[in-house]
Amino acid sequence: MALTSWGQLPASPAAEERWWDERSAPLPEVGGTLLAYGNGRSYGDVCLNGGGTLLRGRGLWHFISFDPENGRLVCEAGVLLADILDVFVPRGWFLPVTPGTRFVTVGGAIANDVHGKNHHRAGTFGRHVRRFELLRSDGSRRVCSLTENAEWFAATIGGLGLTGLMTWAEIELRRIAGSGVAVENRRFTGIDEFFAINAEAEARHEYTVAWIDCLANTPRGILMAGDHAESGSLADVAKRPLSLPATPPISLVNGLTLRAFNFAYFHRPLPATAVVHYVPYFYPLDGILHWNRLYGRKGFYQYQCALPSGARDALGEILRGIAVSGQGSFLAVLKTFGEIPSPGLLSFPLPGMTLALDFSNSGSETLALFDRLDAIVGAAGGRLYPAKDARMSGRFFRGSNPRFDEFANFIDPKFSSDFWRRATA
Ligand SMILES: Cc1cc2nc3c(=O)[nH]c(=O)nc-3n(C[C@H](O)[C@H](O)[C@H](O)COP(=O)(O)OP(=O)(O)OC[C@H]3O[C@@H](n4cnc5c(N)ncnc54)[C@H](O)[C@@H]3O)c2cc1C
C-alpha cells in the first residue's frame, strides 16, 4: 500500500519507498527527488513526495546514549516519542514538549518543530534539541547546534524535511516524579471566559489546553490544566488501545453525530480535579488506533491556524464561520501560545493562540469554507500549520512566513515534497 499521511486524502502519484536504516551510508542516488518519511502523523502533504522517493526513517530506531546528570538523550531520528516514554518515564524522565500523539518520530518532531500543551512555559520541541546530524544529498554531514552550523540548525528545525535527512539528534528530557498528571477541569462559555480562566491557569499550571464545541452558537468548552503529579506512579489504563479495523465507505462524522457528541462531551460528569495517567491526558486520541478511518474513504482535512495575541475578534469570526457551516470535528482544540520564540526559520507558533480542528472532506464545500477562514487568518496576521495542511495556497504560505526567502537558501537541491511544490507554485 502506498504511504499516506494521517488525513488519508486521495493521494498524489505514489512515491517510491526506500527503507532507510544505515546511519553511516550516503543517501541513495535516485533520478527524481527525495524526502524523509517519519511515521506519517502529519495530516496533509508535508511528508509526501508523489512521483519521487520517500526514505522511510523508522529504520533509524536506536537509542545511542543517555546522561542521567542532565537528561540528555542521543537517539536515531526514527525513534518514536512513544519509545522514549516507555523507556524513560519509569526512570523519572519525560519529554520536554510533546504533541497530541506519541506516535511521531524524533525527526518528524524536529522537522515540524511541534508544540504541546506547555508552549507557554517551554516553547516548541526545537528549543530542547541540543544537536543533530544533517546528511545532505551531496554526501556531506553536518553536526548542527546553536553554536555549530547554527544557520543550518535554524533552517532544519521546522524545516519540513527539506534541508536533508537528520540521522540522529540529542534532546534534553525533563525530570518527573511519576507517571501521574494532576488535572484541573473547568467549563467555560464564551471566548472572553476562556481567555480569563486560561490566563489564570497558565500562571499556575505547566500544561493547559481547551476542548471547544465548534458548533455551539456561543462557543463553549472545557479547559484542562495539568502538572506532573508530585509522587507516585499509575497504571496505564490504555495499554491495549481499541482499533478501528477498516475505513467505512462514507464519513461517520456529520452534523448530526457532531452535535450529539459535542452536547454529551460538554455535559458529561467531570471531576474538578483528578490525578490521571499521562497517556490519557496527553494522548486521548491514541486510545483508538486508526481513528482517522472514521472519516471514510474521502479522508479529511485539519485546519490549524495561529493568530496573534490581539486577534480575539478574528478567533470569534472563525468560530462563527465554522458554526454556521455546520462542518467541524469532535475534538476541536483551542490553546494559547506563549512568548518564547521558536528556534526555526519556518516554525509555526507565534505569540497568541491556536485553533485546530478536523473537517470531513466534502469537496468544494469544505475548500470554500477554508478560503473564507484563510481570509480572516490572513487579515489578522496569522498563519496555518504546514504539518496539518493539504491545501493552502503558495501565496498564503509565503505571505505569512516572513523568513521564507532566507529558508529557501538551505533546501537540499535533491529534496522536495508535495507541500513544498504547492508552497512554491
Ligand atoms: C492525533 C494527532 C495529534 C497531533 N497533535 C499535535 C500537536 O499537539 N502539536 C503539533 O505540533 N503537532 C501535532 N500533530 C502533528 C504531528 O506531531 C506532526 O505532524 C509530526 O511532525 C509527525 O511526525 P512523524 O514522525 O509522523 O513525521 P511525518 O509526518 O512522517 O513527517 C513530518 C515531516 O518530518 C520530516 N522528517 C521526518 N523524519 C525526518 C528526518 N529523519 N530527517 C529530516 N526530516 C524528517 C518529513 O520529511 C516531513 O516533512 C498531531 C498529529 C496527530 C495525528
The ligand as an SDF file (V2000), in Angstrom:
LIG
                    3D

 53 58  0  0  0  0  0  0  0  0999 V2000
   -3.5820   12.8240   16.6960 C   0  0  0  0  0  0  0  0  0  0  0  0
   -2.5220   13.8270   16.3380 C   0  0  0  0  0  0  0  0  0  0  0  0
   -2.2630   14.8620   17.2130 C   0  0  0  0  0  0  0  0  0  0  0  0
   -1.2750   15.8050   16.9140 C   0  0  0  0  0  0  0  0  0  0  0  0
   -1.0410   16.8120   17.7940 N   0  0  0  0  0  0  0  0  0  0  0  0
   -0.0980   17.7200   17.5290 C   0  0  0  0  0  0  0  0  0  0  0  0
    0.2020   18.7480   18.4680 C   0  0  0  0  0  0  0  0  0  0  0  0
   -0.3970   18.8370   19.5420 O   0  0  0  0  0  0  0  0  0  0  0  0
    1.1880   19.6210   18.1690 N   0  0  0  0  0  0  0  0  0  0  0  0
    1.8900   19.5360   16.9910 C   0  0  0  0  0  0  0  0  0  0  0  0
    2.7860   20.3720   16.7870 O   0  0  0  0  0  0  0  0  0  0  0  0
    1.6330   18.5760   16.0890 N   0  0  0  0  0  0  0  0  0  0  0  0
    0.6640   17.6710   16.3340 C   0  0  0  0  0  0  0  0  0  0  0  0
    0.4120   16.6650   15.4330 N   0  0  0  0  0  0  0  0  0  0  0  0
    1.1900   16.6270   14.1800 C   0  0  0  0  0  0  0  0  0  0  0  0
    2.4470   15.7620   14.3350 C   0  0  0  0  0  0  0  0  0  0  0  0
    3.0260   15.9320   15.5990 O   0  0  0  0  0  0  0  0  0  0  0  0
    3.4760   16.2120   13.3040 C   0  0  0  0  0  0  0  0  0  0  0  0
    2.9350   16.1780   12.0220 O   0  0  0  0  0  0  0  0  0  0  0  0
    4.7640   15.3650   13.3430 C   0  0  0  0  0  0  0  0  0  0  0  0
    5.7550   16.0750   12.6620 O   0  0  0  0  0  0  0  0  0  0  0  0
    4.5870   13.9850   12.7100 C   0  0  0  0  0  0  0  0  0  0  0  0
    5.7930   13.2740   12.8680 O   0  0  0  0  0  0  0  0  0  0  0  0
    6.1000   11.9500   12.0150 P   0  0  0  0  0  0  0  0  0  0  0  0
    7.2670   11.2830   12.6610 O   0  0  0  0  0  0  0  0  0  0  0  0
    4.8780   11.1540   11.8260 O   0  0  0  0  0  0  0  0  0  0  0  0
    6.6400   12.5740   10.6550 O   0  0  0  0  0  0  0  0  0  0  0  0
    5.9790   12.6180    9.2060 P   0  0  0  0  0  0  0  0  0  0  0  0
    4.5930   13.1150    9.3240 O   0  0  0  0  0  0  0  0  0  0  0  0
    6.2270   11.3460    8.5070 O   0  0  0  0  0  0  0  0  0  0  0  0
    6.9010   13.7550    8.5460 O   0  0  0  0  0  0  0  0  0  0  0  0
    6.8000   15.0790    9.0110 C   0  0  0  0  0  0  0  0  0  0  0  0
    7.9490   15.9230    8.4260 C   0  0  0  0  0  0  0  0  0  0  0  0
    9.1730   15.4820    9.0310 O   0  0  0  0  0  0  0  0  0  0  0  0
   10.1420   15.2280    8.0330 C   0  0  0  0  0  0  0  0  0  0  0  0
   11.0370   14.2040    8.5710 N   0  0  0  0  0  0  0  0  0  0  0  0
   10.6950   13.0420    9.1770 C   0  0  0  0  0  0  0  0  0  0  0  0
   11.8130   12.3880    9.5650 N   0  0  0  0  0  0  0  0  0  0  0  0
   12.8710   13.1470    9.2000 C   0  0  0  0  0  0  0  0  0  0  0  0
   14.2880   13.0010    9.2830 C   0  0  0  0  0  0  0  0  0  0  0  0
   14.8600   11.9180    9.8350 N   0  0  0  0  0  0  0  0  0  0  0  0
   15.0700   13.9830    8.7690 N   0  0  0  0  0  0  0  0  0  0  0  0
   14.5340   15.0860    8.1970 C   0  0  0  0  0  0  0  0  0  0  0  0
   13.1950   15.2730    8.0860 N   0  0  0  0  0  0  0  0  0  0  0  0
   12.3790   14.3100    8.5750 C   0  0  0  0  0  0  0  0  0  0  0  0
    9.3160   14.7660    6.8360 C   0  0  0  0  0  0  0  0  0  0  0  0
   10.0300   14.9480    5.6260 O   0  0  0  0  0  0  0  0  0  0  0  0
    8.1220   15.7040    6.9270 C   0  0  0  0  0  0  0  0  0  0  0  0
    8.4110   16.9490    6.3370 O   0  0  0  0  0  0  0  0  0  0  0  0
   -0.5530   15.7020   15.6940 C   0  0  0  0  0  0  0  0  0  0  0  0
   -0.8090   14.6550   14.8110 C   0  0  0  0  0  0  0  0  0  0  0  0
   -1.7800   13.7130   15.1300 C   0  0  0  0  0  0  0  0  0  0  0  0
   -2.0600   12.5790   14.1710 C   0  0  0  0  0  0  0  0  0  0  0  0
  1  2  1  0
  2  3  1  0
  2 52  2  0
  3  4  2  0
  4  5  1  0
  4 50  1  0
  5  6  2  0
  6  7  1  0
  6 13  1  0
  7  8  2  0
  7  9  1  0
  9 10  1  0
 10 11  2  0
 10 12  1  0
 12 13  2  0
 13 14  1  0
 14 15  1  0
 14 50  1  0
 15 16  1  0
 16 17  1  0
 16 18  1  0
 18 19  1  0
 18 20  1  0
 20 21  1  0
 20 22  1  0
 22 23  1  0
 23 24  1  0
 24 25  2  0
 24 26  1  0
 24 27  1  0
 27 28  1  0
 28 29  2  0
 28 30  1  0
 28 31  1  0
 31 32  1  0
 32 33  1  0
 33 34  1  0
 33 48  1  0
 34 35  1  0
 35 36  1  0
 35 46  1  0
 36 37  1  0
 36 45  1  0
 37 38  2  0
 38 39  1  0
 39 40  1  0
 39 45  2  0
 40 41  1  0
 40 42  2  0
 42 43  1  0
 43 44  2  0
 44 45  1  0
 46 47  1  0
 46 48  1  0
 48 49  1  0
 50 51  2  0
 51 52  1  0
 52 53  1  0
M  END
$$$$
